[in-house]
Amino acid sequence: MLKKILLTLSLFACSLIVLAEQLKINDDAPKTYVVEKGDTLWDISAIFLEQPWLWPKLWRLNPEINNPHLIYPGDVLTLVFDEQGEPMLVVEPIKVKPSYKWSPKIRQQDKSDSAIRLLPLEIIAPFIKYDHLFSAEQLEQLPYVIGSDEGYRSSVTDFKVYVNKDLDLAKTYAIYNKGEEIIDPETEESLGFYVDLVATAQALRAGNMAENEPATLKVNTAKREIRSGDYVVPVHEGQMLPSVFSMKAVGKEFRGAIVKAASNGREFSKLEVVMINRGSEDQVDVGDVMAIKRLSPGVVETSEGPKYTEEAPRWDRMLTSNGSDYKMPEESLGELMVFKVYQAASMALILRTEKPARLDDIVTAPE
């Protein structure tokens, strides 16, 4: 029985699965299957494959439709084999009959609108880093580590740290290093402090700060050293992500920029986490898909011919009003999807890049 969870996976999800393994068809695999509402490519592939995670390889060719990763209720899937004997599913779409109002006019249902772009968390979870963004005011209210039973530089499991606030006994907490302050390059205002998740721990003693007795946490896992001053937050606070992302293009008037990468690099590519300088106050939602664009280098006309602005003589640069004699285009180089939204910023996963993305690259509506 198929799970009625999703209708389809996005085109972008195909690039997130490894295709190197050999396909093995189930002994009881049917010759054909009719798609029902709520089916997923993953679940349908489980009918045919012993390894459903290899569904992109089963769907690698589909000449009948423009996008092989969109399926619709009523489509007939046929299992065929290519010249090398490799299996694949071919879609034989059935025309959707128009529906009617109780009026002389006919209302036709657009089949292309019945496919919903959804992306399961299980596919992108391995690439998401559970770092966080806090405002200065929020950090002032958070409890923090004051020391440990082995010294604050301990970075192994099974040791204890002490916290300057009463905690809930047996509850699990996340420990964060205070990171850098993120400044919006456009407004020069603070977007908050980017904090790194360094450990998780469980409360062994609740503490009694009325008597100056700190709470005790036993560290379960530590990614790096825990320092005095590290912040302590309930493990699920700000980290609850939806099981499925409803992917949609951001509005056409939207415009922002990449201001931070979780890797701390200046260049980054597919499946890396980045931060953009737009959030809930800019109507950004979880699942928003954005294009990554970059302005082409400016060009200045000189006595020796056209030169890139950075290479042109200072005098020629001074004669230009915007650093270029031409209005250079913004070229698209990839897409990203927002998975966490704050007030003035958002975290996103890069889904595709033609070339490495960079800090200050522009994010807009996909074309």
N, C-alpha and C positions, 0 to 999 in steps of 0.2 A: 504494500500500500504506500503510495507516494505521500510524502509530507507536504501539506499545503502551506508552504511558507512563502515562496517567491514565484514570480512569473518568469524572470530571466535574470541573467547576470550581465553587467555592463561589458562593452567592448574592451574597456581598460583592464578588466580583471584577467583577460587572457594572458597579458604579459607578466602576471604575478605567479604563474604556475610553471613548474619545471616539466619539460616535454620529453626528456631524454629516455624515459623507461619504455619498455616494450608493452604494447597493449595486449591484454588477455581477455577474450570474450567469455562471458558466462555460458555454461553449458545449456542453460535454459533460456538464453536470450531470444526474444521474439524477432521475427523478420521485420515487423512494422510496429509502430506505436502511435496512437493519436494523442496529441498534447491536450491536457486538461488545464483549466484555470487553476493557478497556484503551483503548477509544476516548475521545477528548476532544472537547469542543465545538469547540475550535480546529481540530482535524484534520478533524472532520466538516464544519465550515464551509468548510474549504479545498476540499472536494469540490464545494461548491455556489458558493462565492464566489471572485472574483479577489483580494479583500482579506479574508483570514480574520480579521484583527484586528477586523473589524466584526461578529464573531459575535453580540454582544448584540442588535444591530439585527435580525438574522435570526431571533433567538429571542424577539423582544419580546412576542409573544402566544402563549399556550399554554393554552387553556381546559381541556384534557383532564386536566391535573395541577395540584396545588396549587403546586408550586415548578417553574417552567419551566427552571431551571438544574440540575436533577437528572435524569439519564437512566440507563437501565438496559439491560443486555444483553437483546436480544430485542425492544426497543421498535422500532416501525416509524416512521420519519420521512418525512413527505410534504411535498414542496415545493408550496406554494400561493401565490396572489396575492390581495391585498386589493382593496377597491373602487378604490383609487388606483393599482392595478397594482404595488404594492410587494410583493416576495417575503417569505415567512416560512415557517418550518418548523413543522409541527404534529405532535405526538407522538400516536400511536395505541398506547397501552400494551397489551401482551399479558399476560394473567394468567399468573402463575408457578405451575406445577404443584407441589403439595406433594411433598416428599421423604419417604422412609420409612426407619425403622430396621427391623432384623430382630427386630421385636417386634410385639405386637398394637396398640401405640399409634402414632398418626400424628404425625410431626414436621413442622410447617409452617414453611416458610422465609419470613421477613418480608422482602418486597421492598424496603421502605424502608431496611433495614439494608445492602442491597447497593450502595448509592450511597455512595462515599467522598468526603468533602469534601477536595479538594486544591487548593492554590493555587500555580501556578508562580512561581518567583523572577523570571522575565523580566517578569511583570506589575507587580510591586511594586518591582523594583530601582531604577527611576528616582526613587523617592521615599525610598529608604533613605539615610541619611547614615552614613558609615563612621567615626563618632566612637567612642570607646572609654571604658571605665571601668577604672582601675587603683587598687589599694590603695596606701597610703603605702609599704608594704614592697616592693611590686613596682616602684614608681617609683625607689626607692633603688638598685635593681639595674640599671636601664636606662642605656645610654649616652646621651649628649646632645651637642648641637651646642655647640662652643666658639667658633666664629667662621666667617668666610667670606673668600673672596678679594676681595669687594667691600664688606665691612661687613655686620654682622648684620641690618640693616634692609632688605636686598635682597629684592624680592618679584617678580622676573621669572625666566624660565627661563634655562637654559644658563649658570648660574654654579655655583660650588663652595662646599661647606661642609665643615668639619672636625669630626671626632667623636672623643671621648676614649676610644675602645676599638677593638681590632682587629675588623674586619668581613670578611665573605666577599667576595672579589673578584668583581665583575660582578653580585652579588646586588642585588635591588631592595629598598629600605627605605621605610617610611612615617615621616614626621616629624610629631610632634604638639606642639601648644601645651599646656602645663599649664593646665588649667581650674580651675573652682571645686570645692571639696570639697562633696559631697552629703551632707546630714545627714538621717537618718530622722526625720520629724516625730513619730513615735510613741515611739521609743526614745532619740532624740537621740544615736544613735551614728553614726559615719561609715560611709557605704556605699562610699566611695572617691572618687577624683578623676576628674571628667569631663574628658576631653581631646579636643581638636578636631584632626581631620586637616587639616594645612595644606599638605602637599607630599608628593611621592614623588621618590625619587632613587636613583641607581645607584652602587655602590661602584667608584671608579676606582683607588683605592689601598687595600690591605688595612690598612695601618698597622702599626706596631711599637711598642706602648706600653711594651715592655721597654726601649726606647731613647727613650721619650717622643715617638715620632712618631705623630701622630694619623692616623686613616683619612680618606680624601677621598671625598665623595659629590658627584656631579654631579646637580643638580636637574633633573628632567624637567618637572614641572608644579608650580606653586605657586598655591594659592588665596589666600593672604595672606602677609604678611611672616614670614620665618623669623627667630627670635630666638635669641640665645645662651641655652642652657639648655633648648631644645626637645628633646624625647625622640625617640630613634631606635629603631624596631622593624621587624623583617622584615615586608614588606608584607602577607603573608597571615596573620600571627599574629593570631588573634582575629577575623579578617575572613572566614573561610570559612563561607559560608551554604549550606544545602541547596538543591538545584535545585528541589525541590518541598516545600512546607509541608503536612504532614498536619494539617488544622485540626480541633480538638476543643474542646468546652467545658471550662473549668477546673472542678475539683471544687466541689461545692455549699457546702462549708465555707470556701472560699477568701475572703480579704478582704485588700485592700491599698490603696495610694493612689498617685496620680501625683505624683512629686516633682521632675520636671525635664522641660523641653521642649527639643529640639535648637534650636528657634528662639529660645530664651531669653525667649519671651514669657510672659505670665501667662494668656493665652487662646489656644486653638489649635483647629483643626478637622480635617476629613478629610485623610488622607494626610500628616499630620505625625508625626514621630518623638518619642516620649516615653519617660521612664524611670519604672518603678514600683519600690516598695521591697520587692519580693519576688523571690527567686531560687531557685537549685537547692536550697538548704537548706530551702525551703518547698515543694519538689516541683513547681516551675514548669518546664514543658518548652517547647521551641520548637514553635510552632503552637498553643499554648493561646489560646483566644478568651475574652475577658472583657468583661463589661458595664461601661460607665462610668456611675456614678451620683453623685447629689449630694443631700445632705440639704437638705430644704426649710427656709427661714428659720424660726427659732423665733418663737413668739407668746406674749406675756405679757398676762394680764388686768389692766387698770388701772381706776381709778375713771372713766376716760373711755372705757372699752371696750377691746377687744383691740388691741394694738399689736405690731408687730414688735419683737423683743428689742432690736435696736440703736437703736430709736427710743423705747423705753419709759423712763420716769423711773428714775433710779438706784435709788431705794428699792424700786420694784416689781421691778427685776431682782434685787435682793438677796434678795427673798423667794422666788425660784425656786431649785430645787436644781440643775437642769441647764441653766439659761439659757432655759428655755421651760416654760410651763404645760402644754404638750401634747407628746406624742411624735410629732413630725412625720415624715412618710414620706421615704424615699429614692427619688427618681425617676430612672429610666433615661434617658440622653441619647445613648447611642451604644455602639459596640463597638470593641475594639482586638484586635490579634493580636501575640503575642510572637514576635520573630524572633532574639533573642540573649539568652542567659541567663548571668548571673554568679552568684557565690555568694549575695550578699544583695540583688541588684537584677537587673532585666531591662530590655531595650529592646523597645519595641513600636511598631507602626504603627497609627494610628487608621484604622479601616475606614469608620466612619460616625458622624456626629453630627447630632442634631436642633438643637442649639445649641452654641456654643463650649464646649469643655472647659476646665477650669482646673486650676492646681496645687492639690493636696490633694483633688481629686475622688476618689471611692472606686472601686475596681475589684473586682468580684465575679463569681460565676458568672452567665452569661446566663440570663434567665428563659425 
